[in-house]
Structure formats: structure tokens, C-alpha cells
Amino acid sequence: MPEAKKRAAEIVSTLRKQGHQAYFAGGCVRDLLLSREPADYDVATDATPQQVMQIFPQTYAVGEQFGVVLVPEPGGATGALARQGTTVEVATFRSDAGYSDGRHPDEVRFTKSPQEDVQRRDFTINGMMLDPATNEVLDFVGGQDDLKAGIIRAIGDPERRFTEDKLRMLRAVRFAARFDYKIDPATMAAIQKLAPKIHQVSCERVREELSKMLTEGQARRAFELLDTTKLLPEVLPEIAAMKGVEQPPQYHPEGDVFVHTLLLLEKLQPNASGSVSGSVSGSVSGSVSKTLAWGALLHDVGKPATFRIAPDRIRFDGHVEVGVKMAAEILRRLRFSNYETDQILALIDNHMRFGAVQHMKQSTLKKFLRLPAFEEHLELHRIDCLSSHGQLDAYEYAREQMRSMPPEAIRPTPLITGRDLIEAGYEPGPRFKEVLTAVEDAQLEGRLTSREAAMEYVLREFPV
């Protein structure tokens, strides 16, 4: 038994020995019934938060007023660090009364009834409970039938469920995409009606749902559903604007900018390492790199604004520069980290440079190859090509150059530094960068190989 499941089962057993009801609940039950390994385990119980904390003294109350307590493994960390270990979320059976802010219940009433508890949950497939000792499933909402039928269905009245927490609309899309399920017609109609209300959800929560859609392996399906549910123009109007924007057929026989982008998303497949060729973009194992995924989504975001029909063909003059500015605003709006923002913008800014890669000077090529997480640039170019003209000559050339060049050739130790220039009588200032860049370029091209030769070059080309 996996360690997390064993720990959760121990908590259930301990609560029962103290006279309480306790079950696995929510997504972990769904995943177990689908023969998938749950990412985490949640326990539902009739014990109050105070009783849970008495039974498990080392706890972290993340939402005591809502009946939620984190129980870490014995001897493990508490506080924020508890989330990083084998920690189980224990929630008290409850019913909720009203959600004025579209996220938190106005009033929480604890209950002794698991049947009453599941009525406030989001979807039938997430509304089941399981006894880990007997594997008996408590299903009061038809979740097992919907799992078998492949349906995402809100529990009870869909409009009420989505009014309680608007983020559930995005979660419906994500679950339908992840499991390749259909959204129940009544649930779909409620999402389409309430889609404009998604703006009540915090940008951070929207960002996380969208990032999961992009990295769980069904990104194209997710964005098609976002379009169908009418959520896309609400959360990412810049992507919705791609629809119907024609492209030159000689380069993009696949269709408009939106279709092209969907084809890229389709090629974002999870892998064992969680990133492309060991990229360091902070992905989790088995998922697509978040920065690569957002780079793929936004790489052509500047095209609708720059579309024009020229005498020779359709053109998008300056779409990269415009796209970088638009993407920067999107990433700011969704409150991405500085690292993620920088990497995603770099992917957009550089994605057209591969067209000239076979004709670059050695200094330009090496500086290109040493861009941070270059593997992501390479992969974005590959799926960009496969989603349009299909020609991979530049990709193969760049990959071979990257493989054949040792790191010291791409990023050699500088032959001279600013200190050397000062000792030679140069005044510190803006000219230093010009001189040092010229020396580095000559070094990368193999024209300078020693400090002495570099100083001779400087004195000759940039006299004091």
C-alpha cells in the first residue's frame, strides 16, 4: 500500500477507535475507483475540528472555521512545511448556507451525516466516500454510474453549485478534459449561463486551474471545452480572439491561428521527468513544463492584432514584439512568478529566431543555444513546426549543434574582464560592455583564444 494511502487509512482507523465515523472522501475515491494513484488523500469524519486536534495533537488547522484540519505524519513538520510531507486533510461532515463571495460559505453547520455532507460537494464523481478497511463505497449521488458513463455532472442543482464557487466551472472543464468525459447537458448549460461570473474568482485560482489544464496532457481538449462553455473569452479573451484569424496557407495549411494553437496544445504530452529534456522550470513529475505549456499557448498571441493582407500574402508584421507585450500583461494579470514570466516571455520572444539558425554566426548561435532552459525553446519550435508546415530542418540543426558543442564552447570562461580594461587604462563606463561583448563574440567565433590576444585586439580595435 502506498505510504500516503497507508497514512490516511491509519487516520480513519484512529478516528473510528475514538467512536467517530470516518471515510476516504472526494477525488481520492474517484481515482481509486479508476485504478489511478491519487495525488493525495482526504478524510471526511463526523469529528469536529477540535476533536480531531485532540486525537491528533500535532496538526495544522488550515480552515478550522470550515472544518478542515491537516494531520501530518507522526514526528513530521507542522505549519506550512506540513503540506510537503505525508499529510492528510481531515474535514468534518458539514452543510453550507449561502456563498455571498462566490467562494466561502457564509455559514458552516457541522453534521453527523455523510449523506448530507456530499450534497454540498461539486461533482458526482467527486462526491463518493470509501471505507478503506472494507472498500465499501458510499455513493449517495450516482458517482459510480457517472464514472462508468464518462460524465461530469454537478451534484444537485448545477446553477447553485456554480454560484457557491465559481471556480467549479473551470474545474468541470479540467476534469472533463483530463478524463475525456462529457459534461452533462444541464451542467454545461449552467456553466454557459454563469461564465461571466468567473471574474469573481481570484486571478491566482484561475491561473492554477488553467495551468493544470495545460500540463495534465489534455490541453487541446481543455481549451476546446473552454470555448464551448463560453469561459474562454472571459478568462483569456486574447486566445478567443485568435478564432477566425486566417494565416498564409503556404506556411500554415492547418488553418487559422486558433486551430494552429490547439494543434500545439495537443502535442504537449506529459513525460516521466516532468519537463523537456531536464528543463528546470519547476514542473512536477509526469506533467508538462508549465512555462513551455504557457509559451505554446501564447506564442502567437500577437497575431490577431497584427493581421494584414499584403500584396503577396497574409502577414503579421511585428507579431512577436506585440505578442511579448500582450503576454506580459496576461502573465501580470494572472500573477505569475518573475521566473515563470521571464521564461514564458523569452519563449515567445525567440520562437521565430529558428528560421535563421542555420545561417547564424557562431557567436550568435552559441548565445542562442545558451538561453536559459533552451530545451524548452527547442521543443516549442518542434511542435510549432509539426503544427504547421511540418519542416524540422532548423530543429534538427539546432539540436545537433547543442548536442555536439561542449558547455565550455557555448559558455567559455571570459578571456578578459573589466578589471583587465581598467589596468590597461580604460575608464569604466558604458564602453566596457561594448568592448567585452566584442571580445566575447570573437572568442565564441574562435578568433581569440588567449588573454594576450584579447588585449591586443582591444588595444587595436578600441584604442584608449
C-alpha positions in Angstrom: 0.0 0.0 0.0 1.4 3.4 -0.9 2.6 5.4 2.1 0.0 8.2 1.6 -2.8 5.7 1.5 -1.5 3.8 4.5 -1.3 7.0 6.5 -4.8 8.1 5.5 -6.1 4.6 6.4 -4.4 4.8 9.8 -6.2 8.2 10.5 -9.5 6.7 9.5 -8.9 3.7 11.9 -7.8 6.0 14.8 -10.9 8.2 14.4 -13.2 5.1 14.4 -11.5 3.7 17.5 -12.5 7.0 19.2 -16.1 6.4 18.2 -16.3 8.6 15.1 -17.4 7.9 11.6 -14.6 8.4 9.1 -14.0 7.6 5.4 -11.8 8.5 2.4 -13.6 11.2 0.5 -13.6 13.2 -2.7 -11.0 12.9 -5.5 -9.0 10.1 -4.0 -12.1 7.8 -4.0 -12.7 8.7 -7.7 -9.1 7.9 -8.6 -9.1 4.6 -6.7 -12.2 3.5 -8.5 -10.5 4.4 -11.8 -7.4 2.4 -10.7 -5.3 5.6 -10.6 -2.9 6.6 -7.9 -4.4 9.6 -6.1 -2.2 12.7 -5.7 -3.4 13.0 -2.1 -5.9 11.5 0.3 -8.7 13.3 2.1 -10.7 12.0 5.1 -14.2 13.0 6.0 -15.5 12.5 9.5 -18.2 13.4 12.0 -15.5 14.5 14.5 -15.3 18.3 14.9 -12.1 20.1 14.2 -11.5 20.4 18.0 -12.0 16.7 18.4 -9.6 15.9 15.5 -6.9 18.1 17.0 -7.4 16.4 20.4 -7.0 13.0 18.8 -4.0 14.1 16.7 -2.2 16.8 18.8 0.3 17.6 16.1 -2.0 19.2 13.5 -2.2 22.3 11.2 -5.6 23.9 11.1 -5.8 25.4 7.6 -9.5 26.1 7.7 -10.8 25.3 11.2 -13.8 27.5 10.7 -14.7 25.4 7.6 -14.0 22.1 9.4 -10.6 21.4 7.8 -7.5 20.2 9.7 -4.2 18.9 8.3 -2.8 15.9 10.1 0.9 15.3 9.3 2.7 12.1 9.8 3.9 11.5 13.4 7.1 13.4 14.1 6.7 15.4 10.8 6.7 19.1 10.3 3.8 21.4 11.2 2.8 24.7 9.8 3.4 25.4 6.1 6.0 22.6 5.9 3.4 20.0 6.8 2.0 20.4 3.3 5.2 19.0 1.9 5.1 15.6 3.7 2.7 12.7 4.0 -0.1 15.0 5.2 -3.8 14.1 5.2 -6.6 16.7 5.1 -9.3 15.8 7.6 -12.7 17.6 7.1 -15.8 17.5 9.3 -19.1 16.5 7.7 -20.9 19.7 7.1 -23.6 21.6 5.2 -23.2 25.1 3.9 -25.6 28.0 3.9 -25.1 30.6 1.2 -21.9 31.8 -0.6 -22.0 35.6 -0.8 -18.5 35.9 -2.1 -18.8 33.1 -4.6 -16.2 31.0 -2.8 -16.6 30.7 1.0 -19.8 29.6 2.8 -21.4 32.3 4.8 -22.2 29.8 7.5 -21.0 26.2 8.2 -23.1 23.8 10.1 -21.4 20.6 11.1 -23.4 17.4 10.7 -23.2 13.7 11.6 -24.5 12.6 8.2 -22.1 11.7 5.4 -25.1 11.8 3.0 -25.7 15.4 3.9 -22.0 16.3 3.6 -21.7 15.1 0.0 -24.7 17.2 -1.1 -22.5 20.4 -0.9 -19.7 18.9 -3.0 -19.1 19.8 -6.6 -19.5 16.8 -9.0 -20.9 13.4 -8.6 -17.6 11.7 -9.4 -16.0 13.6 -6.5 -19.0 13.1 -4.1 -18.3 9.5 -3.0 -16.8 8.1 0.2 -14.9 4.9 0.8 -14.2 2.7 3.8 -10.5 1.7 3.4 -11.0 -1.3 5.7 -13.7 -2.9 3.6 -13.5 -1.0 0.3 -17.3 -0.3 0.6 -18.3 2.8 -1.4 -20.8 5.2 0.0 -22.4 6.7 -3.1 -25.5 8.9 -2.5 -25.2 10.9 -5.7 -24.7 8.4 -8.5 -21.0 9.0 -8.9 -20.2 5.4 -9.8 -22.7 5.4 -12.7 -21.3 8.7 -14.0 -17.7 7.3 -13.8 -18.8 4.4 -15.9 -20.7 6.6 -18.3 -17.9 9.2 -18.5 -20.0 12.2 -17.4 -19.1 15.3 -15.4 -22.3 16.2 -13.6 -22.9 18.7 -10.8 -24.4 17.4 -7.6 -28.0 18.7 -7.3 -28.8 22.0 -8.9 -25.8 22.9 -11.2 -26.5 26.7 -11.0 -26.5 26.5 -7.2 -23.2 24.6 -7.2 -21.5 27.1 -9.5 -23.0 30.1 -7.7 -21.5 28.7 -4.5 -18.0 28.6 -6.0 -17.4 30.0 -9.5 -14.1 28.1 -9.8 -16.1 24.9 -10.1 -16.9 25.9 -13.7 -13.2 25.7 -14.6 -12.9 22.5 -12.6 -15.7 20.9 -14.6 -13.7 21.7 -17.8 -10.5 20.4 -16.3 -12.0 17.1 -15.2 -13.8 16.6 -18.5 -10.6 17.1 -20.4 -8.4 15.1 -18.0 -10.7 12.0 -18.1 -12.0 12.6 -21.6 -15.6 12.8 -20.2 -18.6 14.6 -21.5 -20.2 17.4 -19.5 -23.8 16.7 -18.5 -26.1 19.0 -20.6 -27.7 20.7 -17.6 -24.2 21.2 -16.1 -23.0 22.6 -19.4 -26.0 25.0 -19.7 -25.3 26.3 -16.2 -21.7 27.0 -17.0 -22.6 28.8 -20.2 -25.1 30.9 -18.3 -22.8 31.8 -15.4 -19.5 32.1 -17.4 -19.3 35.9 -16.9 -19.4 35.4 -13.2 -15.9 33.7 -13.3 -14.4 37.1 -12.7 -15.4 36.8 -9.0 -12.7 34.2 -8.7 -9.2 35.3 -7.7 -6.6 35.5 -10.5 -4.3 33.1 -8.7 -7.0 30.4 -8.6 -7.8 30.9 -12.3 -4.2 30.7 -13.1 -3.7 27.4 -11.3 -6.7 25.8 -13.0 -5.6 26.9 -16.4 -2.0 25.7 -15.7 -3.3 22.3 -14.7 -5.4 22.1 -17.9 -2.2 22.9 -19.9 0.1 20.4 -18.1 -2.1 17.4 -17.5 -1.8 16.0 -21.0 -5.2 17.0 -22.5 -4.6 20.7 -23.2 -6.3 20.8 -26.6 -9.5 19.2 -25.2 -9.5 21.6 -22.3 -9.3 24.7 -24.4 -11.9 23.4 -26.8 -14.2 22.9 -23.8 -13.3 26.4 -22.5 -14.5 27.7 -25.8 -17.7 25.6 -25.8 -18.6 26.6 -22.2 -18.1 30.3 -23.1 -15.4 30.6 -20.4 -12.5 31.2 -22.8 -13.4 34.8 -23.7 -13.9 35.5 -20.0 -10.6 34.1 -18.7 -8.4 34.5 -21.8 -10.0 36.9 -24.3 -6.7 37.2 -26.1 -6.8 33.5 -27.0 -10.5 33.7 -28.0 -9.5 36.5 -30.4 -7.4 34.0 -32.4 -10.5 32.3 -33.8 -11.1 33.1 -37.4 -7.7 34.9 -37.9 -6.5 33.4 -41.2 -2.9 32.5 -41.9 -0.9 32.2 -45.2 -1.8 28.7 -46.4 1.8 28.1 -47.8 3.1 28.2 -44.3 0.0 27.3 -42.3 -2.1 24.8 -44.2 -3.7 23.7 -40.9 -6.0 26.7 -40.6 -6.4 29.8 -38.5 -4.4 31.0 -35.5 -6.7 29.3 -33.0 -6.6 25.9 -34.8 -2.8 26.2 -35.0 -2.6 26.9 -31.3 -4.8 24.0 -30.5 -2.5 21.7 -32.5 0.4 22.8 -30.4 -1.5 22.2 -27.2 -2.3 18.7 -28.5 1.4 18.0 -28.7 2.1 19.0 -25.1 2.4 15.5 -23.7 3.4 14.6 -20.1 6.7 12.8 -19.6 8.4 10.9 -16.8 10.8 13.8 -15.9 8.1 16.4 -15.8 9.9 18.7 -18.2 11.5 18.8 -21.6 15.0 17.2 -21.6 15.5 18.0 -18.0 14.4 21.6 -18.1 14.4 23.4 -14.8 11.0 25.1 -14.9 9.6 23.6 -11.7 7.2 21.0 -13.1 6.1 18.0 -11.2 6.9 14.5 -12.3 4.6 13.3 -15.1 3.5 16.7 -16.2 4.4 19.1 -19.0 6.6 22.0 -18.1 4.3 24.9 -17.1 6.5 27.5 -18.8 6.6 25.5 -22.0 2.9 25.0 -22.0 2.1 28.7 -21.5 4.7 29.6 -24.1 2.9 27.3 -26.6 -0.4 28.8 -25.7 0.8 32.4 -26.1 3.5 32.2 -28.7 1.2 33.7 -31.4 -1.0 35.8 -29.2 0.2 38.9 -31.1 -1.1 37.7 -34.5 -4.7 38.9 -34.3 -3.6 42.5 -33.6 -1.0 42.5 -36.5 -3.0 40.7 -39.2 -2.9 42.3 -42.6 -3.3 41.2 -46.2 -0.2 42.2 -48.1 0.1 42.1 -52.0 2.0 38.8 -51.7 0.3 37.0 -48.8 -1.2 37.4 -45.3 1.4 38.9 -42.9 1.7 39.5 -39.2 4.4 42.2 -39.1 5.8 42.6 -35.6 3.6 39.9 -34.1 6.5 38.8 -31.9 7.1 42.2 -30.3 3.3 42.8 -29.9 2.9 39.3 -28.5 5.5 39.7 -25.9 3.8 42.9 -24.6 0.4 41.2 -24.6 1.7 38.1 -22.9 3.4 40.2 -20.3 0.0 41.8 -19.5 -1.7 38.4 -19.3 1.0 37.0 -17.0 0.9 40.1 -14.8 -2.9 39.8 -14.7 -2.7 36.1 -13.6 0.2 36.9 -11.2 2.8 34.6 -12.4 6.1 34.5 -10.6 9.0 36.5 -12.0 10.9 33.4 -13.1 7.9 32.0 -14.9 7.1 35.3 -16.6 10.7 35.8 -17.8 10.9 32.2 -19.3 7.5 32.4 -21.0 8.2 35.8 -22.5 11.6 34.5 -23.6 9.9 31.6 -25.4 7.6 34.0 -27.2 10.4 36.5 -28.0 12.7 33.9 -29.5 10.3 31.5 -31.3 10.8 33.0 -34.7 14.6 33.0 -34.5 14.9 29.4 -35.5 14.2 30.4 -39.1 17.7 31.9 -39.3 19.5 29.4 -37.1 21.3 27.6 -39.9 22.8 31.0 -41.1 23.8 32.5 -37.7 27.4 33.5 -36.9 29.0 31.2 -34.4 28.8 33.8 -31.7 25.1 34.4 -32.3 24.3 30.7 -32.5 26.2 30.0 -29.2 24.4 32.8 -27.4 21.1 31.5 -28.7 21.9 27.9 -27.6 22.7 29.1 -24.1 19.4 30.8 -23.4 18.1 29.5 -20.1 16.1 26.2 -20.4 17.0 26.2 -24.2 15.4 22.7 -24.3 12.0 24.4 -24.0 12.8 26.8 -26.9 13.8 23.7 -29.0 10.6 21.8 -28.1 8.4 24.8 -28.7 9.9 25.2 -32.2 9.4 21.4 -32.9 5.7 21.4 -32.0 5.3 24.8 -33.8 6.6 23.2 -37.0 4.6 20.0 -36.6 1.5 22.1 -36.2 2.1 24.0 -39.4 4.4 23.2 -42.4 6.0 20.1 -40.8 9.6 21.0 -41.7 12.1 20.2 -39.0 15.4 21.2 -40.7 16.1 24.1 -38.3 15.1 22.0 -35.3 17.4 19.1 -36.3 20.2 21.5 -36.9 19.8 23.3 -33.6 19.5 20.1 -31.7 22.6 18.7 -33.3 24.6 21.8 -32.6 23.5 21.7 -29.0 24.5 18.1 -28.6 27.8 18.4 -30.3 29.1 21.5 -28.6 30.5 21.0 -25.1 29.3 23.5 -22.4 32.7 25.3 -22.3 32.4 26.1 -26.1 28.9 27.6 -25.6 29.8 29.4 -22.4 33.6 29.7 -22.2 35.4 31.4 -19.4 35.9 35.1 -20.4 39.4 35.9 -21.7 39.3 39.3 -20.1 37.2 41.2 -17.6 36.5 44.8 -16.7 39.5 44.7 -14.3 41.8 44.0 -17.2 40.4 47.0 -19.0 40.9 49.3 -16.0 44.5 48.1 -15.6 45.1 48.8 -19.3 43.9 52.4 -18.7 40.3 52.3 -19.8 37.8 54.4 -17.9 34.8 52.4 -16.5 31.6 53.2 -18.3 29.1 52.1 -21.0 32.0 51.4 -23.4 33.1 48.5 -21.2 30.0 46.5 -22.3 30.7 47.2 -26.0 34.4 46.1 -25.6 33.7 43.0 -23.6 30.9 41.9 -26.0 33.2 42.3 -29.0 35.9 40.2 -27.3 33.3 37.5 -26.3 32.0 37.4 -29.9 35.5 36.9 -31.2 36.2 34.3 -28.6 33.0 32.4 -29.5 33.9 32.5 -33.2 37.3 31.1 -32.4 39.2 34.3 -33.5 40.6 34.9 -30.0 41.9 32.1 -27.8 44.1 33.8 -25.1 44.1 36.7 -22.8 47.1 38.2 -24.5 45.5 38.0 -28.0 42.3 39.5 -26.5 44.1 42.5 -25.0 46.0 43.1 -28.3 42.6 43.0 -30.1 41.1 45.5 -27.6 44.0 48.0 -27.9 43.9 47.8 -31.7 40.1 48.0 -32.2 39.3 50.2 -29.2 42.2 52.5 -28.5 42.4 54.1 -25.1 
